[in-house]
Amino acid sequence: MPTARIVLPREVKKGEIFEIKTLITHDMETGHRRDGAGNQVPRNIINRFTATYDGEEIFSAELFPGVAANPFIAFSTIATVSGDIIFAWTDDPGATHTETVKIKVV
């Protein structure tokens, strides 16, 4: 099961630009490797990342096999209202890992 680390301020001033940093544990198997028996290891990468704030998508990214294991993504947004920021990582088999962080806007 993936583990996500998310770093962002828990309280920001309205209209302030703030940075969000995310890191998720994932092997990011490219599908080009072979196992000990010579069988191709199936591709399994995180191929989509999204972040929504107050129900609106504020950031999204498509990831490809060239991305390293445990992908780190950083981006900025503007504080508008107190609420949830929801992060979602989806991999090739279709599993989605989500995390929610509350932010207080003062």
C-alpha positions in Angstrom: 0.0 0.0 0.0 1.5 3.4 -1.0 2.3 5.9 1.7 2.0 9.6 0.9 3.8 12.5 2.5 2.2 16.0 2.0 3.8 19.2 3.2 1.8 22.4 3.2 0.9 25.2 5.7 -2.1 24.3 7.8 -3.1 28.0 8.0 -2.6 30.7 5.4 -3.9 34.2 4.7 -6.6 34.7 2.2 -5.1 35.5 -1.2 -1.7 34.2 -0.2 0.2 31.9 -2.6 1.5 28.8 -0.8 3.5 25.8 -1.9 2.4 22.2 -1.6 4.9 19.3 -1.7 3.9 15.7 -2.2 5.8 12.4 -2.2 4.3 8.9 -2.6 6.0 5.6 -2.2 5.6 3.6 -5.4 8.1 1.3 -7.2 7.2 2.8 -10.6 7.9 -0.5 -12.6 8.5 0.5 -16.2 7.7 -2.9 -17.8 11.1 -3.2 -19.4 12.7 -5.4 -16.7 12.7 -9.1 -16.5 12.4 -11.2 -13.3 14.7 -14.0 -12.2 12.9 -16.5 -14.5 13.2 -14.2 -17.5 9.6 -13.1 -17.6 8.8 -9.5 -18.3 7.7 -7.6 -15.1 4.4 -5.9 -16.0 4.4 -2.1 -16.1 3.0 -0.5 -13.0 3.5 3.2 -12.7 1.5 6.1 -11.2 0.2 7.6 -14.4 -2.1 10.3 -13.0 -1.9 12.8 -10.1 -4.6 15.3 -9.3 -5.2 17.8 -6.5 -8.6 19.4 -5.8 -9.3 22.4 -3.5 -12.8 23.3 -2.6 -14.1 20.9 -5.2 -12.0 22.4 -8.0 -9.0 20.8 -9.7 -6.0 23.0 -9.0 -3.3 20.7 -10.3 -3.0 17.6 -12.4 -0.1 15.7 -14.0 0.3 12.7 -16.3 3.3 10.6 -15.3 5.3 8.3 -17.7 7.8 5.4 -17.2 10.8 7.8 -17.1 9.6 9.1 -13.7 11.6 7.8 -10.8 10.2 5.6 -8.1 8.6 7.5 -5.2 7.6 10.5 -7.3 7.9 13.9 -5.7 5.6 16.7 -7.0 5.6 20.3 -5.9 3.2 23.1 -7.0 1.7 26.3 -5.7 -1.9 27.6 -5.3 -3.7 30.6 -3.9 -5.6 30.4 -0.6 -9.2 31.2 -1.1 -11.3 29.4 1.5 -10.9 27.0 4.4 -11.5 23.5 3.4 -10.1 20.2 2.1 -7.4 19.7 -0.4 -7.7 16.2 -1.9 -4.8 14.5 -3.5 -5.2 11.4 -5.7 -2.6 9.1 -7.3 -3.8 6.5 -9.9 -1.6 3.7 -11.1 -1.7 1.5 -14.2 -3.8 -1.3 -12.7 -6.4 1.4 -11.7 -5.8 1.6 -8.0 -6.2 5.1 -6.6 -4.6 6.3 -3.4 -6.2 9.5 -1.9 -5.2 11.7 1.0 -7.1 14.7 2.3 -5.6 17.7 4.1 -7.6 20.4 5.8 -6.4 24.0 5.3 -7.5 27.0 7.3 -7.7 30.4 5.6 -7.6 33.4 7.8 
